[in-house]
Amino acid sequence: MTLQSFESRLINFSLLLFLLFEFFAGPLRWLFHLLGAELLFSIPKLLILITILVSVLNIIYKRKITKNGLIASISIIYILLVSIVHVELAAGFVAFWGIIPIFLGYHSARIIFESVQNNKTNNIIYFVFYVSCIGVFCNIIFNYPWYDVSYEIAGMDVSSAQMGTTGGYTRYAGFFKSSLQASSNILILLVYIVASTKNKFFILVCFILSLLVSIITISKTTFALHLILLFYVFMKILPVKLLWRSTLIFAIVVTFFTIMSTNYSFEMNNDPATTMLLGSLNARLTTTWPDGVESILKFGSLTFGAGLGTIGVGSKLGSGTYNPGDSMYLYIIATGGYILGIYLLGWLYYQSNILNNSAISRFLSMTLIILCLFGISMTTPEYPLMGFALGVIFNSRASNLQYKEAE
């Protein structure tokens, strides 16, 4: 077995394990906790680390690195340098551990694109999708035993799964760790199914199931994204490259709006409907985002950032005050400042050069739109499947299969 074939098999196995652990996180975390082996849930991420190591060894052996690989390496080195200067080691490691799926997405990109190009949806994806939806629906009737079971890892409290409420309404999570991950993960799988499936009936059934999940989990953003996806499916004449680059402009606007959020606020009343619709936005405008900007300025700068762990899960060990970020754009600026933001924009613009109106290109542009919209109110790099999707997006040039470029 060659190093290349070993890497390919390792990526496939890591991808399978990652999907199963992500879509059945609730019961698996609960089971491992009952066995007193909570660390077993880290197996997929450990495999991803091994995959990264094998990939690096393969590059050294071949003495050749792709353009995308070089661009990725420069961004990683920059983030490491900023983090070493500004962030405590433990906080930086925890933050890095949270975004590891990005690397799996990057290395799995070719597998995803070949599936879309050949219109062959993996049967495992269908199984995971349907069972995940059923898990959410049954949650309305059954109260699963893995909810609100907590334990401690590395000095941090971890829950096997959470079922929250908004405005007095229950947000069901099914087999997922949270209701938010239930709706967003199922939507991301739906986008892949739409792109890789020929059977229109299957697509319709999957769309309806995913839409119902977004309603049951009370996910406003996910529900709206279904409407955008529906529009996108029927409007195939839309120029993909223009949509991609317009999305990047949108990202710039949202970034500056988020950074300047200290200037915005509005009054809230106690009406349940108002709380459900606007409560989370008000919390971000008045607390989360302003506090995040303050942390960046305290430990670093907006220009260069303050390193991994400034906000997000790493801040539990770093700054001493946990700030979830609740914004992909704030997370990027906190990690590497405007410099990293501009660099990533340039990288994504570079990916768009190979886009056309093919099925793969449409799948990529829709995924980018979804991630950028989710990123308005979510720290997407720290959500495993979203992080995975980001990795795929940053290796979009691997879709140019005829040239075998990027990996």
N, C-alpha and C positions, 0 to 999 in steps of 0.2 A: 504494500500500500504506500503510495506516494504521500508527501506532506500535503499536497494540494487536495487529494481525495480525502485524506483524514480531516482536513479543515472543512471540506464540504459536508461530510457526514456529521461532524461535530456541530456545525451550524444548524443542520436539519433537526438533530436531536435536541439541541438547546431551544430551538423555536417551538417544537412540540411540547416540551416540558414547560416552557415559559407560558404558553397559551393555557395549558391545563391548570397550572398553579394560579394564574391571574383570574381565570373565569370561575374557578372554584375555590377562591381564596378563603372564604368564610369557613366552610366545613373542613378544609385542609388545616388551616391555622388552629381551629378548635381541636381537631384530631391530634395534631402534633403536641398541643398543649396538654391534652389528657395523657399522652404517652411520656410527657416530660421531656420532649425533644423538639422544642420550639425552633431551634436553629436549623432543623431540616427544611424549613420553608425557604431557606437561603440557597438551596441546591441550584435552582435555575440561574441565579446571579453568579454563583461560583463557576458554573459551566460557561457562562458568558465571559468571565475573566480568563478562563482557560482558552476559550475561542480567540480572544484578543491576543493572548500570548502566542498561540499557534500561528495566527495571521501575521504577527510581527516577525516570527521566525521564518515564515514563508517568504516574506518580503526580503529579509536578509539573505536567505538562500538564493532567491532569484536575482538579487541585487537590482531590483526594479520596483519603483513605486508609481502608482497612477497619479494623475493630476488631482483627483478628488482626495486621494490618500495624503498627498502632500499638503493640500489645503487644510484637511482635517488635523494633521499633525501640528501645523503651525498654530491653529486655534487652541488645541489642547495644551501646547507648551505655554502659550500666553496665559491661559486660565490658571495653569499650575504656578506660574511665576507670580501672578497677582495674589493667588491664594496663599502661597508661602509667605509673602510679605505681610498680609493682613489678617489671615484666619488661623485660629488654633487648629492643630493637627487633627484632633478628634472631630471637631465640627466639619472640617474639610472632608474627612474620610466618610462621615455619615452622609454628607451632601453628595459626594461622588457615588456612594453606594445606592443612593436614591435614583440616580440618572443612568445607571448601567444599561438598562434596556435600550437606550439610544444606540449603543454600539451594536447590539444584536440586530436592531432595525437596519442599520447601515450595512452590515454583512449579509443580511437576509434579503436585501433589495432584489437581487437577481432572481431569487426563487419566486418572490411575489410577482415580478414582472413577467416571467415566463408563464406563470399560471394565468395571468390576465391576457397575455398575448395569444395563448392557446385556448382560451375560453374553457378552462378546466378548473372548476372550484374543488378544492380538496374536500373529500367527504368528512374529514375530521372537523373542518370549519362548519359544515352543516350541523353536525352533531353538537358541537360546542354552542352554536348559535341557538338551536331549538331548545336544548336542555336549559340554557341560561335564561331564555324567555319564560319557559315553563316554571323555572325556579322562582322568578319574580311573581308570576301570576298565582302560584300556590302559596306564596308568602302572605297573600291577603287572607287566606283561610288558616294557614298554619304558622305558628310562631316558632321559628327554628331555634335550636338550642345553642347555636354559636354566637348569638347576638350578645354584645356587651360583656363578653368573657375577656378579661384583660390579664396581662402578665408583663413582666419586665425583661427587657433585653438591653444590655449595655447602659443600664441606668435610666432607660426611657420606658415609659408605659406604652404598651402596644395592645390594641384590642383586636380580637379575631374578626369581628364585623360590627357595624353600627347601623341601626335603623333610626334615623332622625325624624324630626317633625318640622314643618314650616306652616306658620299661621294656624296651628292646631290640626293640620293634616299630616297623616303618617306617610313617610317616604320609605317604601319597601326596597330592600336591597337584594333579596333572593340569595344566590350563592356567592355574591360578591362581597367585598369588604365594606362597601358603602353604596347608597342609592345613586350617588353621583357617578361612581365607576360602573354601576349596572347600566345606566342609560347611555353613557358616553362610549363604553366598550362595545356594547351591542350595536350602536350606530356606526362605529368604525368598521366592525365586521360587515355590517350591511353595505357600506360603500365598496368593500372588497367583493362581496357577493354580486352586487349590481354590475361591477366591472368585469367579473370573471365568469358569469353564468349566462348561458344562452337561453335557458328556459324562462320565459316571461312570467309564467305562473308562479314559479319558485320565487322570483324577484318580488312579485306582488304580495305573496304570502309573507315573505321576510320583511317587506316594508311595513305591512300592517302590524305585524308582531312587534317590530321595533318601535313603531309609533305608539302603540299601546303601552309599551314599557316606559317610554318617556312621559306618558300621562300618569301612570301609576307611581312613578318615582318623583313626580312633580318637578321635572327638569325643564324649565322654560326655554333655556338655550337649545337643548337637544331637540325639543319639539319644533322650534323654529327652523333648525337645521334640516329637519325632514322635509319641510316645505321648499327649502333652497335646493335640496337634493332632487326633489321631484321636478322642479323647474329645470334643473341642470340635465336631467335624464332626457327630457323632451326637447330641450333647446340645443340640439347637437351642432347647430351652425355657429355657436358662439366660439370665437377664436381663443383657443386655449392659452397661447402665449400671452395675449393681451390680458386675459383674466389673471394669469399668474403674476404678471408684473403690476397689475392694478392692486392685487392683494398685498404686494410688498409695499406699495404706496400707502395703503390702508394701515399696514403695520407701523409705519413711521408716524402717522397721525395719532394712532392709539398710544404709542409709546410716549409721545410728548404730552398727551392728555393725562395719562396716568402719572407721569412725573410731576405735573403741575396740579395734581388733584388736591393739594393742600388749600387751594383757592375755592373749592366747591363744597357745598353742603345743602341739605334741605330738611325741612321739618317733617317728622313722621307722626301719624296718629296711631291709635291702638286698634284700628280696624283690621281684622284677620286677613282680608283680601289684600289690603295695602301692604301689610307686613309680608305676606307671601310674595308679592310682586316686586316690592321695592326695598324690603328690609336688608337684604344682603348687599345691594348696591350702596345703600346709605352707610352701612358698616365699613365698606371698602373706602368710600369717599372721605369719611370722617376719621377713620382709625387706621385700618390696615395699610393703605397706600401711603398716607402721610408718615406713619411710623416707619414704613419700609424705606422711604426716601431719607428719613432722619438717620436710620441705621447705616445707609450707604455713606452719607456725609460724615458720620461719626467714625467709621472704621476705614474709609477710603475716600473716593471722589466719584462724581458722576461721569467724569471723563475716562478714568481707568477702571472704575469699579472697586469692589472690596473683596472679591473672591468668593469661591463656593462656600456656602454655609452662612453667608450674611443674612439671607432670608431663606425661607423654606425649612425643611426638616432639620437641616444642620444648625439652624439658629437656636435650637433647643439646648445645644451644648456650647455654642459660640458666644453670642452676644448676651446670653443669660435671659433674654426675653424672646419667647417664641413668636415669630411673625410668619404666617403661612405664605405671605406674598399675594396670593390670589390674583396673580397676573403673570403671564409668561414674559411680557415685555419688561416689567419691573424686575423679574428674576434675571433676565439677560443683562440689564444695566447693572444690577447689584453684583453679578458675577464678573463681568469684564468691562463695564462702562459703555460709553458711546462708541469707543473703539471696537469692542467686540460686536456691538449692534451693527455698526457699519460694515464690519468684516463679514458677518453672517448674511447681511443683505446682499453684499457683493457675491458671496458664494451661491446664494439662491438664484440671483440673477444669472450667474454663469450656468446653473443647471437648466435654465429656461431656454438656452440656445438650441437644445436638441428637441424641444417640444413641437408637436404638430397636433393634428386633430384625431390621432389614433386613440384606441381604447386605453392604452397605457398612459398616454399624456393626459387624457380626460380624468382618469383615476387619480393621477398625481395632483392635478390642479384642484380637484374637488377635495382631496385629502388636505392640501395646503389651506384651502379656504376654511375647512372645518377646524383645523388646528389653530388658525389665526383668530377665528371667532371664539372658540373655546378659551383661547389665551387671554381674552379680555378680562375674564373673571376667574381664571384657573391657572395655577402654576403647572402648566402642561408637562414640562420636562420631568416632573416628579411623579406623574401618574404613569405607571408602567406601560400600558398599551399606547398612550399618547406619546410617551417618550420613544417607544418603538417606532411609531409612525413618523416622528420627527427624523429619526435615523434613516428611514426609507426615503424621505423627502430630500435629505441632504446628499443622498447618493442617487438622485434621479437620473444622472447620466448613465447609470448602469442599464437603463431602459433602452439605450441605444445598442441593442444586442448585436446588430450586424457588425458593429465595430469592436465589440467586446471591450468597451472602455469602462473603467472604474469598477470597483468591486467592494 
